[in-house]
Amino acid sequence: MSIQVGLNGLSFCVLDTIANKILAFERLNFKTQLTPYLMLKELKKKIGERGEVGQNFSEVMVIHKNNMFGLVPKPLFNKEELPNYLKFNTKIMANDLIAYDEIPNQDIINVYIPYTNINNYIFELFGAFEFKHSGTVLINILLNQNRTNVEPVCYVQVAEREMEVMVISDRKLLFYNQFEYNAKEDFLYYLLFSLEQLQIDMEKVQLKLFGAIEEGDAIYDLCHQYISNISVFVPGNTSLHNEQLENESIDFSFLSSL
């Protein structure tokens, strides 16, 4: 079972690893951004409603989706200095646990703050489990799918009120960040500003949008006015059959954790 937790929503997925089939999926979007306390309350409510609780899962994975993270070059990483990597871009509380994931083959460490109350609750229910940051999963899977392209590619995963921007060039990660937006103009601003800071040529970059986006959407059309090489990207997943997902708006980083 995989659970993705974020202040804007929750996702649950149960996978039969023998039959390679998704048995259950549910996504809950919050109308307004919640606090970690209220998010845990919603999680307890949803898990209590599900009949799968009590089954013996071979693996439980929790994906923490938040902007409380920082990417650190591996040669500069020291696990004794975790708070110093985050103190300039996120508020750290005295009781916060700081964790880190290594991104394979990139010499990058993702340092982040998981939701400790969520981890404690999941441990009480299921015992030992694995957890990661959503950015770790997304970066790893997109890098693996971009092994042959040397030109700059900008991927944007689109969700309601959230966007994740990732730029790859010559098979290396140049940029990854998350932004919250309220209007299509906000979306465009974050996208163009990110590319500008990287000095990416708008005429050469490939923009690949995926997630809650289709051709003809307001966001798609607005981006097309500034970046001509734009497309809706359908991420590949070799382990699951695409027909299982046709009617499901499953977050790609969540799906790729299965």
CORPE-V574408 format. One record per helix or strand of 3 or more residues. SS is the DSSP state (@ for helix, = for strand). FROM is the first residue (numbers start at 1). LEN is the number of residues. Records with the same first field share a line. If there is no record, write none. Layout:
SS->FROM-LEN  FROM-LEN
This chain:
=->2-5  9-8  21-9  61-4  69-5  99-5  108-5  130-4  153-7  162-8  172-9  206-6  230-3
@->36-14  74-3  79-8  116-11  134-11  184-14  218-7  242-4  252-4
